[in-house]
Amino acid sequence: MSNFTEPKRIIRSFAAVIAGSWIYCLVLAPAFSAQNYADVAAEKSKEIGIGFTVVALLVGAIWFFIATKKSRS
């Protein structure tokens, strides 16, 4: 089975994308900004974190269902 259609790897990959976007929003962006940490973290979470999470969940769910359907056939 290809890595692109293995359900466990799909879940792990999209979880890593979501975790990476939140690490950026809550740790990296505020650390490299001159503004207040809490303000930058809240702003980036609203602008980037939520959007990336929603998109990654949608794309991951579609990919997962296609992969599981393909593996059953």
PDB file of N, CA, C and O in Angstrom:
ATOM      1  N   MET A   1       0.842  -1.171   0.000  1.00  0.00           N
ATOM      2  CA  MET A   1       0.000   0.000   0.000  1.00  0.00           C
ATOM      3  C   MET A   1       0.893   1.242   0.000  1.00  0.00           C
ATOM      4  O   MET A   1       1.887   1.303   0.724  1.00  0.00           O
ATOM      5  N   SER A   2       0.541   2.197  -0.792  1.00  0.00           N
ATOM      6  CA  SER A   2       1.304   3.429  -0.902  1.00  0.00           C
ATOM      7  C   SER A   2       1.163   4.268   0.374  1.00  0.00           C
ATOM      8  O   SER A   2       0.165   4.179   1.089  1.00  0.00           O
ATOM      9  N   ASN A   3       2.177   5.074   0.635  1.00  0.00           N
ATOM     10  CA  ASN A   3       2.113   5.971   1.793  1.00  0.00           C
ATOM     11  C   ASN A   3       0.993   6.994   1.648  1.00  0.00           C
ATOM     12  O   ASN A   3       0.465   7.493   2.642  1.00  0.00           O
ATOM     13  N   PHE A   4       0.631   7.304   0.392  1.00  0.00           N
ATOM     14  CA  PHE A   4      -0.415   8.293   0.157  1.00  0.00           C
ATOM     15  C   PHE A   4      -1.813   7.759   0.446  1.00  0.00           C
ATOM     16  O   PHE A   4      -2.750   8.538   0.622  1.00  0.00           O
ATOM     17  N   THR A   5      -1.958   6.456   0.496  1.00  0.00           N
ATOM     18  CA  THR A   5      -3.279   5.877   0.736  1.00  0.00           C
ATOM     19  C   THR A   5      -3.360   5.083   2.039  1.00  0.00           C
ATOM     20  O   THR A   5      -4.365   4.422   2.297  1.00  0.00           O
ATOM     21  N   GLU A   6      -2.330   5.140   2.847  1.00  0.00           N
ATOM     22  CA  GLU A   6      -2.345   4.442   4.131  1.00  0.00           C
ATOM     23  C   GLU A   6      -3.010   5.342   5.179  1.00  0.00           C
ATOM     24  O   GLU A   6      -2.456   6.383   5.531  1.00  0.00           O
ATOM     25  N   PRO A   7      -4.189   4.958   5.684  1.00  0.00           N
ATOM     26  CA  PRO A   7      -4.965   5.827   6.571  1.00  0.00           C
ATOM     27  C   PRO A   7      -4.209   6.318   7.806  1.00  0.00           C
ATOM     28  O   PRO A   7      -4.354   7.476   8.197  1.00  0.00           O
ATOM     29  N   LYS A   8      -3.407   5.455   8.420  1.00  0.00           N
ATOM     30  CA  LYS A   8      -2.672   5.855   9.625  1.00  0.00           C
ATOM     31  C   LYS A   8      -1.686   6.985   9.314  1.00  0.00           C
ATOM     32  O   LYS A   8      -1.542   7.921  10.101  1.00  0.00           O
ATOM     33  N   ARG A   9      -1.016   6.896   8.179  1.00  0.00           N
ATOM     34  CA  ARG A   9      -0.060   7.941   7.798  1.00  0.00           C
ATOM     35  C   ARG A   9      -0.758   9.235   7.409  1.00  0.00           C
ATOM     36  O   ARG A   9      -0.232  10.321   7.651  1.00  0.00           O
ATOM     37  N   ILE A  10      -1.927   9.128   6.814  1.00  0.00           N
ATOM     38  CA  ILE A  10      -2.696  10.323   6.460  1.00  0.00           C
ATOM     39  C   ILE A  10      -3.069  11.087   7.725  1.00  0.00           C
ATOM     40  O   ILE A  10      -2.897  12.304   7.797  1.00  0.00           O
ATOM     41  N   ILE A  11      -3.577  10.375   8.712  1.00  0.00           N
ATOM     42  CA  ILE A  11      -3.962  11.016   9.973  1.00  0.00           C
ATOM     43  C   ILE A  11      -2.751  11.648  10.646  1.00  0.00           C
ATOM     44  O   ILE A  11      -2.818  12.785  11.111  1.00  0.00           O
ATOM     45  N   ARG A  12      -1.650  10.915  10.699  1.00  0.00           N
ATOM     46  CA  ARG A  12      -0.433  11.421  11.330  1.00  0.00           C
ATOM     47  C   ARG A  12       0.100  12.659  10.598  1.00  0.00           C
ATOM     48  O   ARG A  12       0.547  13.613  11.235  1.00  0.00           O
ATOM     49  N   SER A  13       0.052  12.643   9.283  1.00  0.00           N
ATOM     50  CA  SER A  13       0.567  13.762   8.493  1.00  0.00           C
ATOM     51  C   SER A  13      -0.253  15.028   8.698  1.00  0.00           C
ATOM     52  O   SER A  13       0.304  16.107   8.901  1.00  0.00           O
ATOM     53  N   PHE A  14      -1.562  14.897   8.647  1.00  0.00           N
ATOM     54  CA  PHE A  14      -2.392  16.082   8.824  1.00  0.00           C
ATOM     55  C   PHE A  14      -2.391  16.564  10.271  1.00  0.00           C
ATOM     56  O   PHE A  14      -2.554  17.759  10.517  1.00  0.00           O
ATOM     57  N   ALA A  15      -2.213  15.669  11.222  1.00  0.00           N
ATOM     58  CA  ALA A  15      -2.053  16.089  12.618  1.00  0.00           C
ATOM     59  C   ALA A  15      -0.762  16.885  12.784  1.00  0.00           C
ATOM     60  O   ALA A  15      -0.714  17.845  13.553  1.00  0.00           O
ATOM     61  N   ALA A  16       0.281  16.487  12.062  1.00  0.00           N
ATOM     62  CA  ALA A  16       1.547  17.224  12.111  1.00  0.00           C
ATOM     63  C   ALA A  16       1.404  18.610  11.495  1.00  0.00           C
ATOM     64  O   ALA A  16       1.987  19.572  11.995  1.00  0.00           O
ATOM     65  N   VAL A  17       0.636  18.723  10.417  1.00  0.00           N
ATOM     66  CA  VAL A  17       0.394  20.030   9.795  1.00  0.00           C
ATOM     67  C   VAL A  17      -0.348  20.942  10.766  1.00  0.00           C
ATOM     68  O   VAL A  17       0.008  22.110  10.924  1.00  0.00           O
ATOM     69  N   ILE A  18      -1.369  20.410  11.410  1.00  0.00           N
ATOM     70  CA  ILE A  18      -2.141  21.202  12.367  1.00  0.00           C
ATOM     71  C   ILE A  18      -1.279  21.597  13.564  1.00  0.00           C
ATOM     72  O   ILE A  18      -1.310  22.749  13.997  1.00  0.00           O
ATOM     73  N   ALA A  19      -0.519  20.657  14.096  1.00  0.00           N
ATOM     74  CA  ALA A  19       0.360  20.962  15.234  1.00  0.00           C
ATOM     75  C   ALA A  19       1.405  22.002  14.846  1.00  0.00           C
ATOM     76  O   ALA A  19       1.700  22.906  15.628  1.00  0.00           O
ATOM     77  N   GLY A  20       1.961  21.882  13.659  1.00  0.00           N
ATOM     78  CA  GLY A  20       2.961  22.844  13.198  1.00  0.00           C
ATOM     79  C   GLY A  20       2.401  24.245  13.059  1.00  0.00           C
ATOM     80  O   GLY A  20       3.071  25.216  13.409  1.00  0.00           O
ATOM     81  N   SER A  21       1.192  24.364  12.557  1.00  0.00           N
ATOM     82  CA  SER A  21       0.602  25.694  12.419  1.00  0.00           C
ATOM     83  C   SER A  21       0.327  26.320  13.785  1.00  0.00           C
ATOM     84  O   SER A  21       0.498  27.526  13.959  1.00  0.00           O
ATOM     85  N   TRP A  22      -0.100  25.504  14.758  1.00  0.00           N
ATOM     86  CA  TRP A  22      -0.345  26.046  16.094  1.00  0.00           C
ATOM     87  C   TRP A  22       0.961  26.368  16.824  1.00  0.00           C
ATOM     88  O   TRP A  22       1.016  27.328  17.593  1.00  0.00           O
ATOM     89  N   ILE A  23       1.993  25.590  16.594  1.00  0.00           N
ATOM     90  CA  ILE A  23       3.297  25.915  17.186  1.00  0.00           C
ATOM     91  C   ILE A  23       3.792  27.244  16.642  1.00  0.00           C
ATOM     92  O   ILE A  23       4.328  28.067  17.384  1.00  0.00           O
ATOM     93  N   TYR A  24       3.611  27.450  15.343  1.00  0.00           N
ATOM     94  CA  TYR A  24       3.996  28.737  14.760  1.00  0.00           C
ATOM     95  C   TYR A  24       3.200  29.866  15.406  1.00  0.00           C
ATOM     96  O   TYR A  24       3.774  30.878  15.808  1.00  0.00           O
ATOM     97  N   CYS A  25       1.875  29.699  15.509  1.00  0.00           N
ATOM     98  CA  CYS A  25       1.018  30.764  16.032  1.00  0.00           C
ATOM     99  C   CYS A  25       1.285  31.084  17.497  1.00  0.00           C
ATOM    100  O   CYS A  25       1.266  32.248  17.895  1.00  0.00           O
ATOM    101  N   LEU A  26       1.531  30.055  18.296  1.00  0.00           N
ATOM    102  CA  LEU A  26       1.627  30.258  19.740  1.00  0.00           C
ATOM    103  C   LEU A  26       3.053  30.382  20.273  1.00  0.00           C
ATOM    104  O   LEU A  26       3.257  30.863  21.387  1.00  0.00           O
ATOM    105  N   VAL A  27       4.053  29.946  19.476  1.00  0.00           N
ATOM    106  CA  VAL A  27       5.425  29.976  19.976  1.00  0.00           C
ATOM    107  C   VAL A  27       6.336  30.818  19.086  1.00  0.00           C
ATOM    108  O   VAL A  27       6.941  31.785  19.550  1.00  0.00           O
ATOM    109  N   LEU A  28       6.433  30.455  17.823  1.00  0.00           N
ATOM    110  CA  LEU A  28       7.423  31.090  16.950  1.00  0.00           C
ATOM    111  C   LEU A  28       7.101  32.539  16.603  1.00  0.00           C
ATOM    112  O   LEU A  28       7.955  33.413  16.752  1.00  0.00           O
ATOM    113  N   ALA A  29       5.889  32.804  16.146  1.00  0.00           N
ATOM    114  CA  ALA A  29       5.532  34.170  15.754  1.00  0.00           C
ATOM    115  C   ALA A  29       5.663  35.156  16.916  1.00  0.00           C
ATOM    116  O   ALA A  29       6.251  36.222  16.735  1.00  0.00           O
ATOM    117  N   PRO A  30       5.137  34.841  18.100  1.00  0.00           N
ATOM    118  CA  PRO A  30       5.308  35.782  19.211  1.00  0.00           C
ATOM    119  C   PRO A  30       6.769  35.937  19.652  1.00  0.00           C
ATOM    120  O   PRO A  30       7.173  37.014  20.091  1.00  0.00           O
ATOM    121  N   ALA A  31       7.550  34.877  19.538  1.00  0.00           N
ATOM    122  CA  ALA A  31       8.947  34.948  19.972  1.00  0.00           C
ATOM    123  C   ALA A  31       9.768  35.883  19.093  1.00  0.00           C
ATOM    124  O   ALA A  31      10.700  36.529  19.573  1.00  0.00           O
ATOM    125  N   PHE A  32       9.430  35.960  17.810  1.00  0.00           N
ATOM    126  CA  PHE A  32      10.200  36.791  16.887  1.00  0.00           C
ATOM    127  C   PHE A  32       9.552  38.141  16.620  1.00  0.00           C
ATOM    128  O   PHE A  32       9.966  38.848  15.702  1.00  0.00           O
ATOM    129  N   SER A  33       8.557  38.509  17.395  1.00  0.00           N
ATOM    130  CA  SER A  33       7.868  39.778  17.228  1.00  0.00           C
ATOM    131  C   SER A  33       8.255  40.732  18.352  1.00  0.00           C
ATOM    132  O   SER A  33       8.554  40.315  19.471  1.00  0.00           O
ATOM    133  N   ALA A  34       8.242  42.013  18.028  1.00  0.00           N
ATOM    134  CA  ALA A  34       8.560  43.026  19.032  1.00  0.00           C
ATOM    135  C   ALA A  34       7.328  43.403  19.853  1.00  0.00           C
ATOM    136  O   ALA A  34       7.449  44.083  20.872  1.00  0.00           O
ATOM    137  N   GLN A  35       6.161  42.974  19.424  1.00  0.00           N
ATOM    138  CA  GLN A  35       4.925  43.298  20.129  1.00  0.00           C
ATOM    139  C   GLN A  35       4.737  42.386  21.341  1.00  0.00           C
ATOM    140  O   GLN A  35       5.518  41.465  21.578  1.00  0.00           O
ATOM    141  N   ASN A  36       3.686  42.668  22.094  1.00  0.00           N
ATOM    142  CA  ASN A  36       3.339  41.882  23.273  1.00  0.00           C
ATOM    143  C   ASN A  36       3.057  40.431  22.866  1.00  0.00           C
ATOM    144  O   ASN A  36       2.375  40.180  21.872  1.00  0.00           O
ATOM    145  N   TYR A  37       3.587  39.484  23.640  1.00  0.00           N
ATOM    146  CA  TYR A  37       3.457  38.057  23.327  1.00  0.00           C
ATOM    147  C   TYR A  37       1.999  37.632  23.193  1.00  0.00           C
ATOM    148  O   TYR A  37       1.634  36.971  22.221  1.00  0.00           O
ATOM    149  N   ALA A  38       1.164  38.004  24.159  1.00  0.00           N
ATOM    150  CA  ALA A  38      -0.243  37.581  24.161  1.00  0.00           C
ATOM    151  C   ALA A  38      -1.002  38.156  22.973  1.00  0.00           C
ATOM    152  O   ALA A  38      -1.844  37.479  22.383  1.00  0.00           O
ATOM    153  N   ASP A  39      -0.704  39.408  22.620  1.00  0.00           N
ATOM    154  CA  ASP A  39      -1.390  40.025  21.481  1.00  0.00           C
ATOM    155  C   ASP A  39      -1.045  39.324  20.174  1.00  0.00           C
ATOM    156  O   ASP A  39      -1.926  39.048  19.360  1.00  0.00           O
ATOM    157  N   VAL A  40       0.230  39.040  19.976  1.00  0.00           N
ATOM    158  CA  VAL A  40       0.666  38.370  18.748  1.00  0.00           C
ATOM    159  C   VAL A  40       0.105  36.955  18.690  1.00  0.00           C
ATOM    160  O   VAL A  40      -0.360  36.517  17.638  1.00  0.00           O
ATOM    161  N   ALA A  41       0.142  36.241  19.802  1.00  0.00           N
ATOM    162  CA  ALA A  41      -0.379  34.873  19.829  1.00  0.00           C
ATOM    163  C   ALA A  41      -1.877  34.854  19.525  1.00  0.00           C
ATOM    164  O   ALA A  41      -2.342  34.000  18.769  1.00  0.00           O
ATOM    165  N   ALA A  42      -2.629  35.776  20.098  1.00  0.00           N
ATOM    166  CA  ALA A  42      -4.072  35.832  19.839  1.00  0.00           C
ATOM    167  C   ALA A  42      -4.359  36.203  18.389  1.00  0.00           C
ATOM    168  O   ALA A  42      -5.242  35.623  17.758  1.00  0.00           O
ATOM    169  N   GLU A  43      -3.616  37.163  17.866  1.00  0.00           N
ATOM    170  CA  GLU A  43      -3.816  37.601  16.478  1.00  0.00           C
ATOM    171  C   GLU A  43      -3.488  36.482  15.487  1.00  0.00           C
ATOM    172  O   GLU A  43      -4.263  36.214  14.569  1.00  0.00           O
ATOM    173  N   LYS A  44      -2.352  35.840  15.673  1.00  0.00           N
ATOM    174  CA  LYS A  44      -1.948  34.760  14.762  1.00  0.00           C
ATOM    175  C   LYS A  44      -2.876  33.556  14.878  1.00  0.00           C
ATOM    176  O   LYS A  44      -3.152  32.885  13.883  1.00  0.00           O
ATOM    177  N   SER A  45      -3.353  33.282  16.075  1.00  0.00           N
ATOM    178  CA  SER A  45      -4.282  32.163  16.253  1.00  0.00           C
ATOM    179  C   SER A  45      -5.573  32.406  15.486  1.00  0.00           C
ATOM    180  O   SER A  45      -6.105  31.500  14.845  1.00  0.00           O
ATOM    181  N   LYS A  46      -6.075  33.641  15.557  1.00  0.00           N
ATOM    182  CA  LYS A  46      -7.301  33.970  14.834  1.00  0.00           C
ATOM    183  C   LYS A  46      -7.078  33.978  13.329  1.00  0.00           C
ATOM    184  O   LYS A  46      -7.904  33.463  12.575  1.00  0.00           O
ATOM    185  N   GLU A  47      -5.964  34.561  12.885  1.00  0.00           N
ATOM    186  CA  GLU A  47      -5.717  34.718  11.455  1.00  0.00           C
ATOM    187  C   GLU A  47      -5.247  33.432  10.788  1.00  0.00           C
ATOM    188  O   GLU A  47      -5.719  33.091   9.704  1.00  0.00           O
ATOM    189  N   ILE A  48      -4.336  32.725  11.412  1.00  0.00           N
ATOM    190  CA  ILE A  48      -3.690  31.578  10.768  1.00  0.00           C
ATOM    191  C   ILE A  48      -4.128  30.257  11.386  1.00  0.00           C
ATOM    192  O   ILE A  48      -4.514  29.337  10.665  1.00  0.00           O
ATOM    193  N   GLY A  49      -4.076  30.152  12.676  1.00  0.00           N
ATOM    194  CA  GLY A  49      -4.314  28.877  13.354  1.00  0.00           C
ATOM    195  C   GLY A  49      -5.657  28.252  13.051  1.00  0.00           C
ATOM    196  O   GLY A  49      -5.734  27.076  12.695  1.00  0.00           O
ATOM    197  N   ILE A  50      -6.709  29.025  13.189  1.00  0.00           N
ATOM    198  CA  ILE A  50      -8.050  28.484  12.957  1.00  0.00           C
ATOM    199  C   ILE A  50      -8.243  28.137  11.488  1.00  0.00           C
ATOM    200  O   ILE A  50      -8.802  27.088  11.165  1.00  0.00           O
ATOM    201  N   GLY A  51      -7.787  29.005  10.600  1.00  0.00           N
ATOM    202  CA  GLY A  51      -7.931  28.753   9.165  1.00  0.00           C
ATOM    203  C   GLY A  51      -7.187  27.512   8.710  1.00  0.00           C
ATOM    204  O   GLY A  51      -7.740  26.679   7.992  1.00  0.00           O
ATOM    205  N   PHE A  52      -5.933  27.388   9.126  1.00  0.00           N
ATOM    206  CA  PHE A  52      -5.143  26.214   8.745  1.00  0.00           C
ATOM    207  C   PHE A  52      -5.740  24.937   9.327  1.00  0.00           C
ATOM    208  O   PHE A  52      -5.729  23.891   8.678  1.00  0.00           O
ATOM    209  N   THR A  53      -6.261  25.023  10.546  1.00  0.00           N
ATOM    210  CA  THR A  53      -6.861  23.847  11.174  1.00  0.00           C
ATOM    211  C   THR A  53      -8.090  23.383  10.397  1.00  0.00           C
ATOM    212  O   THR A  53      -8.246  22.192  10.129  1.00  0.00           O
ATOM    213  N   VAL A  54      -8.955  24.319  10.039  1.00  0.00           N
ATOM    214  CA  VAL A  54     -10.168  23.968   9.301  1.00  0.00           C
ATOM    215  C   VAL A  54      -9.825  23.371   7.941  1.00  0.00           C
ATOM    216  O   VAL A  54     -10.379  22.343   7.552  1.00  0.00           O
ATOM    217  N   VAL A  55      -8.912  24.015   7.220  1.00  0.00           N
ATOM    218  CA  VAL A  55      -8.534  23.520   5.893  1.00  0.00           C
ATOM    219  C   VAL A  55      -7.867  22.152   5.989  1.00  0.00           C
ATOM    220  O   VAL A  55      -8.179  21.257   5.203  1.00  0.00           O
ATOM    221  N   ALA A  56      -6.959  21.979   6.938  1.00  0.00           N
ATOM    222  CA  ALA A  56      -6.278  20.688   7.088  1.00  0.00           C
ATOM    223  C   ALA A  56      -7.266  19.586   7.469  1.00  0.00           C
ATOM    224  O   ALA A  56      -7.139  18.456   6.997  1.00  0.00           O
ATOM    225  N   LEU A  57      -8.240  19.900   8.308  1.00  0.00           N
ATOM    226  CA  LEU A  57      -9.254  18.905   8.667  1.00  0.00           C
ATOM    227  C   LEU A  57     -10.108  18.517   7.462  1.00  0.00           C
ATOM    228  O   LEU A  57     -10.406  17.339   7.263  1.00  0.00           O
ATOM    229  N   LEU A  58     -10.499  19.500   6.666  1.00  0.00           N
ATOM    230  CA  LEU A  58     -11.309  19.203   5.481  1.00  0.00           C
ATOM    231  C   LEU A  58     -10.537  18.384   4.456  1.00  0.00           C
ATOM    232  O   LEU A  58     -11.023  17.358   3.980  1.00  0.00           O
ATOM    233  N   VAL A  59      -9.338  18.836   4.119  1.00  0.00           N
ATOM    234  CA  VAL A  59      -8.529  18.119   3.132  1.00  0.00           C
ATOM    235  C   VAL A  59      -8.161  16.733   3.656  1.00  0.00           C
ATOM    236  O   VAL A  59      -8.221  15.752   2.914  1.00  0.00           O
ATOM    237  N   GLY A  60      -7.786  16.650   4.915  1.00  0.00           N
ATOM    238  CA  GLY A  60      -7.439  15.364   5.504  1.00  0.00           C
ATOM    239  C   GLY A  60      -8.606  14.396   5.529  1.00  0.00           C
ATOM    240  O   GLY A  60      -8.432  13.207   5.262  1.00  0.00           O
ATOM    241  N   ALA A  61      -9.798  14.894   5.848  1.00  0.00           N
ATOM    242  CA  ALA A  61     -10.979  14.025   5.877  1.00  0.00           C
ATOM    243  C   ALA A  61     -11.312  13.506   4.484  1.00  0.00           C
ATOM    244  O   ALA A  61     -11.617  12.326   4.312  1.00  0.00           O
ATOM    245  N   ILE A  62     -11.254  14.385   3.495  1.00  0.00           N
ATOM    246  CA  ILE A  62     -11.521  13.958   2.117  1.00  0.00           C
ATOM    247  C   ILE A  62     -10.495  12.929   1.680  1.00  0.00           C
ATOM    248  O   ILE A  62     -10.849  11.886   1.130  1.00  0.00           O
ATOM    249  N   TRP A  63      -9.226  13.220   1.924  1.00  0.00           N
ATOM    250  CA  TRP A  63      -8.154  12.304   1.543  1.00  0.00           C
ATOM    251  C   TRP A  63      -8.307  10.957   2.258  1.00  0.00           C
ATOM    252  O   TRP A  63      -8.123   9.902   1.652  1.00  0.00           O
ATOM    253  N   PHE A  64      -8.642  11.004   3.543  1.00  0.00           N
ATOM    254  CA  PHE A  64      -8.811   9.783   4.331  1.00  0.00           C
ATOM    255  C   PHE A  64      -9.940   8.920   3.766  1.00  0.00           C
ATOM    256  O   PHE A  64      -9.775   7.711   3.603  1.00  0.00           O
ATOM    257  N   PHE A  65     -11.085   9.537   3.468  1.00  0.00           N
ATOM    258  CA  PHE A  65     -12.213   8.761   2.948  1.00  0.00           C
ATOM    259  C   PHE A  65     -11.929   8.194   1.565  1.00  0.00           C
ATOM    260  O   PHE A  65     -12.340   7.074   1.263  1.00  0.00           O
ATOM    261  N   ILE A  66     -11.238   8.943   0.726  1.00  0.00           N
ATOM    262  CA  ILE A  66     -10.853   8.421  -0.591  1.00  0.00           C
ATOM    263  C   ILE A  66      -9.880   7.260  -0.428  1.00  0.00           C
ATOM    264  O   ILE A  66     -10.007   6.246  -1.114  1.00  0.00           O
ATOM    265  N   ALA A  67      -8.916   7.397   0.469  1.00  0.00           N
ATOM    266  CA  ALA A  67      -7.915   6.342   0.672  1.00  0.00           C
ATOM    267  C   ALA A  67      -8.543   5.076   1.241  1.00  0.00           C
ATOM    268  O   ALA A  67      -8.206   3.971   0.814  1.00  0.00           O
ATOM    269  N   THR A  68      -9.450   5.226   2.200  1.00  0.00           N
ATOM    270  CA  THR A  68     -10.076   4.031   2.770  1.00  0.00           C
ATOM    271  C   THR A  68     -11.015   3.368   1.770  1.00  0.00           C
ATOM    272  O   THR A  68     -11.136   2.143   1.745  1.00  0.00           O
ATOM    273  N   LYS A  69     -11.671   4.167   0.956  1.00  0.00           N
ATOM    274  CA  LYS A  69     -12.541   3.611  -0.082  1.00  0.00           C
ATOM    275  C   LYS A  69     -11.710   2.865  -1.121  1.00  0.00           C
ATOM    276  O   LYS A  69     -12.096   1.797  -1.595  1.00  0.00           O
ATOM    277  N   LYS A  70     -10.556   3.450  -1.470  1.00  0.00           N
ATOM    278  CA  LYS A  70      -9.676   2.834  -2.463  1.00  0.00           C
ATOM    279  C   LYS A  70      -9.064   1.542  -1.924  1.00  0.00           C
ATOM    280  O   LYS A  70      -8.902   0.578  -2.672  1.00  0.00           O
ATOM    281  N   SER A  71      -8.724   1.512  -0.639  1.00  0.00           N
ATOM    282  CA  SER A  71      -8.095   0.323  -0.063  1.00  0.00           C
ATOM    283  C   SER A  71      -9.089  -0.833   0.081  1.00  0.00           C
ATOM    284  O   SER A  71      -8.684  -1.996   0.090  1.00  0.00           O
ATOM    285  N   ARG A  72     -10.367  -0.527   0.194  1.00  0.00           N
ATOM    286  CA  ARG A  72     -11.391  -1.576   0.284  1.00  0.00           C
ATOM    287  C   ARG A  72     -11.633  -2.250  -1.062  1.00  0.00           C
ATOM    288  O   ARG A  72     -11.994  -3.426  -1.118  1.00  0.00           O
ATOM    289  N   SER A  73     -11.430  -1.492  -2.157  1.00  0.00           N
ATOM    290  CA  SER A  73     -11.694  -2.072  -3.480  1.00  0.00           C
ATOM    291  C   SER A  73     -10.593  -2.962  -3.957  1.00  0.00           C
ATOM    292  O   SER A  73     -10.679  -3.517  -5.052  1.00  0.00           O
TER     293      SER A  73
END
